[in-house]
Amino acid sequence: MNETLFILPASFWVVIMLLAAGAWWAAYNISGGLGLPVLAVLGTVAAWYVGDVLYNDYANNHAKTFR
């Protein structure tokens, strides 16, 4: 998995930062009623898209195919 983290494009890390910022905003606004649904959506997006890169071995399956 470490080799996967080193070859990921910059856009992956931008998404990680945006997810973290969105989670922080949602946690800050959780008492207003909007934070919990936002956290649920961000968690789903993180599991589907970020988790997919880590789970499906991006380094061997995708990066070598599309170079």
TAHU-V850510 format. One line per field, one symbol per residue. ss: DSSP state (A for helix, B for strand, O for the rest). psi: psi as a letter, one per 40 degrees, with the letter a starting at -180 (. if undefined). burial: 1 if it has 24 or more other C-alpha atoms within 12 Angstrom, else 0. A space follows every 10 residues. Layout:
BEGIN
ss: ???
psi: ???
burial: ???
END
This chain:
BEGIN
ss: OAAAAAAOOA AAAAAAAAAA AAAAAAAAOA AAOOAAAAAA AAAAAAAAAA AAAAAOOAAA AOOOOOO
psi: ddddddeiid dddddddddd ddddddddfd eeeddddddd dddddddddd dddddegddd ddddde.
burial: 0000000100 0000000010 0110010000 0000000110 0100010001 0011000110 0000000
END
